[in-house]
Amino acid sequence: MEENTRAPQIREQDLERPGEEKFGVIESWAQLALGMGETVTSTSFGLAQDVRGEVKNRVDATLGWAEEIVRSGFRFARTVSDRSDKLVGESLSRSEYGVQILLRALRRTSHDVAGLTSSTLSGAVTGNGRQMRSPNAHLTASA
């Protein structure tokens, strides 16, 4: 943006018309007013162009800001997705491990129960010194 801080110089030839040496007072004032009108018009349109340029820069900056906001929103959403995926993956892995531990414990318990049942039945069938009483034995003894 160029600044023109110098006052325009009025030259003698600007006040002369071909065929005449000088204007009269009224014509001189009219010429000065027209020259001033041209300067004001030129300055006004120059300022309007400067404002247009600044508005364009601000609009472009605002659009860039809005684009960055959207981009950062998507980056954040992607980060949330990644962290959620890691959390769910870790939860599934630990849950699977916990279920496997439970199943192994149940398998050991079922083997132990099967062994106990087998030895108890074996002892009952072979009469291994102890007699098993039926839970309803007191009913049959009275009858």
ChimeraX attribute file (.defattr): number of C-alpha atoms within 10 A of each C-alpha:
attribute: neighborCount
match mode: 1-to-1
recipient: residues
	/A:1	8
	/A:2	6
	/A:3	6
	/A:4	8
	/A:5	6
	/A:6	6
	/A:7	6
	/A:8	10
	/A:9	7
	/A:10	10
	/A:11	8
	/A:12	9
	/A:13	10
	/A:14	12
	/A:15	16
	/A:16	13
	/A:17	10
	/A:18	7
	/A:19	6
	/A:20	8
	/A:21	11
	/A:22	15
	/A:23	14
	/A:24	10
	/A:25	9
	/A:26	9
	/A:27	12
	/A:28	14
	/A:29	12
	/A:30	13
	/A:31	15
	/A:32	15
	/A:33	12
	/A:34	12
	/A:35	15
	/A:36	13
	/A:37	12
	/A:38	12
	/A:39	13
	/A:40	12
	/A:41	12
	/A:42	12
	/A:43	13
	/A:44	12
	/A:45	12
	/A:46	15
	/A:47	13
	/A:48	12
	/A:49	13
	/A:50	14
	/A:51	12
	/A:52	12
	/A:53	13
	/A:54	12
	/A:55	12
	/A:56	12
	/A:57	12
	/A:58	12
	/A:59	12
	/A:60	12
	/A:61	12
	/A:62	12
	/A:63	12
	/A:64	12
	/A:65	12
	/A:66	12
	/A:67	12
	/A:68	12
	/A:69	12
	/A:70	12
	/A:71	12
	/A:72	12
	/A:73	12
	/A:74	12
	/A:75	12
	/A:76	12
	/A:77	12
	/A:78	12
	/A:79	12
	/A:80	12
	/A:81	12
	/A:82	12
	/A:83	12
	/A:84	12
	/A:85	12
	/A:86	12
	/A:87	12
	/A:88	12
	/A:89	12
	/A:90	12
	/A:91	12
	/A:92	12
	/A:93	11
	/A:94	12
	/A:95	12
	/A:96	12
	/A:97	12
	/A:98	12
	/A:99	11
	/A:100	12
	/A:101	12
	/A:102	12
	/A:103	12
	/A:104	12
	/A:105	12
	/A:106	12
	/A:107	12
	/A:108	12
	/A:109	12
	/A:110	12
	/A:111	12
	/A:112	12
	/A:113	12
	/A:114	12
	/A:115	12
	/A:116	12
	/A:117	12
	/A:118	12
	/A:119	12
	/A:120	14
	/A:121	13
	/A:122	12
	/A:123	15
	/A:124	14
	/A:125	11
	/A:126	10
	/A:127	11
	/A:128	10
	/A:129	8
	/A:130	9
	/A:131	10
	/A:132	13
	/A:133	8
	/A:134	9
	/A:135	7
	/A:136	8
	/A:137	10
	/A:138	10
	/A:139	9
	/A:140	8
	/A:141	7
	/A:142	6
	/A:143	5
